Structures are given as structure tokens and as C-alpha cells.
């Protein structure tokens, strides 16, 4: 798909490589204004409902997910392309706006299984189709249980346009991240594509039990407040990461260590003297306020561990898994040891780590003050 422009993005994309490429095609966007108080119970703690002029919106989007594949792989016939139907709303965290999906219906068993486990997205398998002919698109979905579905058609009209700055269309369309709740943690995933081009459209809804299944305070589920159509975009998506962070640099990794531990101080000094020129690593005592804020959003087993933590590419690691990854921030002749250390089974690594941690205060003197490089 070539290079994707970045000037239109409201925030930078991660510096790491994207995980997946895909196309979103033949999209019908139907939006309803909803009661924010009735929407709130569907939003996990840690996310704020995003509003336009004080109004909250829910969108229903039938479309074709096309040529979904890992960045390093090719698309697979009958697997990489399928119809999808989602119900979404708009949220933000720390000033970064995004989309939160209330349900995603897809005719893909692989996607429903993988995306639910890997991303925490609420996918459900549903039979469906999206068919485009001339200026009309028809769409239909139904879950196996038969209790939730969507069917209707879109008539496309008007010229293509892009959202004007500050408009409602910009609020609804120009979002380049999604939020999800995974393992009790709020996660963020970035999506990179060109600005949306869309046109006006009219829809005829014959079944909309998708939004009826939620109590949003919608008076008429068969008549959207707004309808748009787009041919679609090429998309690069990134692996999800912890949404809680320290500072504004989304590409900065952090190592949390014991501020009262002589071994931890020696470790930071050892890394800093040998750190690679392009490493983007910060340190914090794991008892500091900003470190604790991040730690408390991790899965329960991390919170209870009280150990060394490494946040790398938005993903948390602890104990030996955190320690050996420190090699990746050092000069090449240290990084070469990483795959060798990785050959040691995790249980053995953690036993060795626990033994060192248990006797570290007897071997290394306790520092009088914490001398971590805090930046």
C-alpha cells in the first residue's frame, strides 16, 4: 500500500512496525445521538465518553474487512476477507480520542477467536453479507442464535468530501486509535490510514436488533440521525498496548526497579554506560506515584508481584522476562546475548531471579538515596 501520510494525524503513531494490514471497504456509517447516562454503564472505568457539543453518539457500521493479514504475510483466500458489522461509540483517555466497540459481528471464526484473545475485542460470529452494485449497497447479518442482526440497504448520493476541521464529521470519522478492556486493563491500539473520504447516503433499515439490544435511549432504531458512505481505506494496525503511560512520548519504554536496592542501582548504572544510541528507556522506582499508577492498571498477577517491571512497546514484563529484555536497549554485543538467555526455560529463569532477589540486600549495600536517572 506504500507510504501513508502522517500530516493529518492528531497524534504520532508508534515507532515500531505495524502488526497487521487490511482494507475497510464499502462502509455505511449510521449514527444516533444517545443518552449519555444510558451509554455510561457500557463504558469501562478508565475511559471517558467523548462528546461533540455535549452530545454522545453511537455508530453502526456494516462493511467488508478485506485482505486482513500480518505485516509479513500474504492474504489467504476465504479467510482474509469477510463481512463485518459493528456497534461503536467514541471515547478518550489522556486527551487521545478513539473508538470503543460495544460489539463486532463477523463472518470469520478465526477473527472472532484471535481478535477476542489477542485484543480483547468483543467479536461474535454471525453469518452475513455486504453486496455493492452501482450506487446501492445491501447488507445483512444474523448471529447463530438468531437474537441479534442487522439488515438493510444504502443508496449512495452526493460527491465525495473530507471532514472539515471542527465539524461533527471530523469527530465521528477522524479517529486513529481504538480502546478495549483486556484482562481488566484498558488497552489502546493505533490505526494508521489516509483521511476518510465519504459522501451522503440514505438507508432503509429492515432489522436493527443490534442497537435494540442495548438501552441507549434511542427513540427510533430504524432511522439514523446521520448516514454516510465511504468506499474505504487501506489500514495499518498496531498491536495493542497499555493505555496508562508516563509522559507524552508514546514510544518511551520504562524500567521500574526497587529504589532501596543496591543491585537495582548497579543495574541502571550498568545499562546506562552501555546503552544504545537509539534506545528510548526511562527509569522509575517502583514505589513512585507515576510507576504505581501504571502498575495498578496491569493484570492482577503483576500488581501482586512487587518486583522489577519493564514496559516495552506498551506491554508489561516482570521478573526474569523484564531483566533479560534490558539487553535489547544495550549495544549490539550485549543484545546478541538476548536470544541465548531466551533459550533458558522461564521457570528456571524465574527461580534464579527469585534467589538473587531474596539475597540481594545481603550482597549489595542499600543506597542512602535513590539515584535513578529520572527524566
ZIWO-V706272 format. One record per helix or strand of 3 or more residues. SS is the DSSP state (helix for helix, strand for strand). FROM is the first residue (numbers start at 1). TO is the last residue. If there is no record, write none. Layout:
[[SS	FROM	TO] [SS	FROM	TO]]
This chain:
[[strand	20	34] [helix	36	40] [strand	55	70] [strand	82	93] [strand	96	106] [helix	109	119] [strand	123	133] [strand	136	143] [strand	149	156] [helix	168	173] [strand	177	182] [strand	185	192] [strand	198	208] [helix	209	212] [strand	226	237] [strand	253	257] [helix	262	274] [strand	281	285] [helix	289	295] [helix	300	303] [strand	309	312] [strand	315	318] [helix	319	329] [helix	332	335] [helix	338	342] [helix	346	363]]
